[in-house]
Amino acid sequence: MSIIKSTFKNLESVNSKALVTYTVAGDPNLDTSEKIISEIVTSGADIIEIGVPFSDPMSEGPIIQMAHERSLVNNTSLVDILSLSKKLKKKFKTTPIVLMGYFNTFINSLNSTKSIHDINDDICYELKNNGVDGLIIVDLPYEESEAIFNKLSNYEIDLIRLISPTTNDSRMNEIISNSSGFLYYVSLKGITGADIDSYDELKKRVQQIKNSSNIPVVIGFGIKDQETASNMSSFADGVVIGSAIVDMIGRMKKEEDNATLNKISKFVGDIKSSIQ
Amino acid sequence: MKDKEKYNFPDADGRYGDFGGKYVSETLMSALEQLETTYEDLKDKEEFKNEITYDLNNFVGRPSPLYFAKRWTDKLSGAKIYLKREDLNHTGAHKINNTVGQVLLAKHMGKKRIIAETGAGQHGVATAAVAARHGLECIIFMGEEDIERQSPNVYRMKLLGAEVCSVNSGTKTLKDAMNEAMRDWVSNVDDTHYIIGSVAGPHPYPKIVRDFNSIVGIELKEQSRELFGRFPDKIIACVGGGSNAMGIFYPFLKDNSVDLIGVEAGGSGIDTGKHAAPLNDGSIGVLHGMKTYLMQDNSGQILSTQSVSAGLDYPGVGPEHSYLKDSGRVEYDSATDEEALDSFHDLTKTEGIMPALETAHALAHAKKIAPDMKKDEIIVVNLSGRGDKDMANVAKVEGLTL
């Protein structure tokens, strides 16, 4: 069983929901990222999403865009991020690590044979070997990734798909049958950090997905506080918190800012307790 | 040649060989499907075709003349140089050929709001003009740096009723304007149509923009038959995203006797790395929804580009150009800032036609090759836009104040 799958099973057995957190690797630098993520896991996060910075993060709102920019000031590369992942996996063996980013950084930074421009065996091997359990590639719809999905699954790496409010029923069924790990339901039409407009609609859609599949559904985009987290987790298998944490990181005074670390840790603990 | 007879791109997956595709977030997939269905459904209908022809004739002012640049030809003393006068179109460039078509698609889809990205401002102006004509809300995204160097066009867009949104993320130029337009589209996808201005972006955009611009090549075929009794020997066009080039090349792809040459922005020179020439000095990757040649570092991060012309200052290129480069059907060269500025002055002084700085790159290449060609050979340069918008920028580059 993949460690993502077993994480959801374990949570289910204690009647709990998954807290997925997103931070950008290398924001403000890799050592601090390691500290922040370690703090987040200790405070109750169940799955760690590590953002891979990209020069052109088209799906991100201003808060996460700035985090990508801060990270790229240090030239954070996928190679660096894999060593971060390896360290974290060593510390937290049962916590799944998911990398989230844009297709170009995955196909152009580890590829020794420059002519492939795709996710090949070398990349899969590197990902697996460094503790990566899943990938979310924002700009890779299922039409473009059938072969990649199969390749990753040979290495037991889940390709986590997104479903959005604009996804029609036939696409949704295709996506569900071509995904593994969990499904990431984008709660709104828009970019990360925006506001959710209709809970009822959201609930209906998530239930529709759950009726046609056993795969866990996690809701992301637009979850900012205990109240939204608690509402969402009442009908989903988990929630993703991103912009709210990244915003705190953006306000860090300096690298050794324990007050911010404590604030993040308390925030994560509060969210976790509200989705139990 | 067998290959040419088979040329039928994009395929059903929106690919030109390995290039192209639809690399966008899930939220946009349904909008792309709707656009594709609408376009495929309408494009061959008489009523739609008549609507477009009416606008091209009466709003844009087509057909554009094929002009013999006699004095410049004499000066270079080689091949005859003809100019396809897209600068004479309403709003001053080829960009309007695409926007008159796309705004009709938007209306057919019931979209009330139009957004667009712009670099030099020509696509922004062409979009604002059609939005005004159809009474649609219009928002133009433009990099902060470009707003500065293309200020006359910014004011034109505002006069046309558009809101110009300054983009200050990333490199503050065309690619960032495109990122911001995508973010807006994802947030307002129900009522908004995004008019992409080049043969770039996810499928079906590269195809739609090519098709709407290919009126340029179609007219040139007819004008060549009348004027020369044959096709030109060489056709030259500048390439940023590549819409004016695709428009003039496409109808000639199967005519092997015609050499097609795309000219990218060489900036300070290809060797310096400070340029915007992904086909000359880039590698394959994925950006803005397409797989294509890009300017990127070895971590897959997109590099900032450099060109005196805002409209060519883009790190990617339309996927069909990437295919045509690899297949060898089109030759892609480059011209530096300096060469482009020289040709800008040459044409202005010799022919009384002030070209856009983008177009000046194509002219610079004609200047390089014409003297070595025979006098009965014919070069056609796509004069994609006029240069009024560039006057302040040229003065600044040359240390003058207006």
Interface residues (C-beta under 8 A of the other chain):
Chain A: F54 S55 D56 P57 M58 S59 E60 G61 Q65 E69 L72 N75 S77 L78 V79 Y102 F103 N104 T105 F106 I107 N108 S109 K114 H117 V138 D139 L140 P141 E143 E144 R161 L162 I163 S164 P165 T166 T167 N168 R171 I175 V186 K189 G190 I191 A194
Chain B: D13 D18 G21 K22 Y23 V24 S25 E26 T27 L28 M29 S30 A31 S169 G170 K175 D176 N179 M182 R183 V186 S187 N188 V189 D190 S283 I284 G285 V286 L287 H288 G289 K291 L294 Q296 N298 S299 G300 Q301 I302
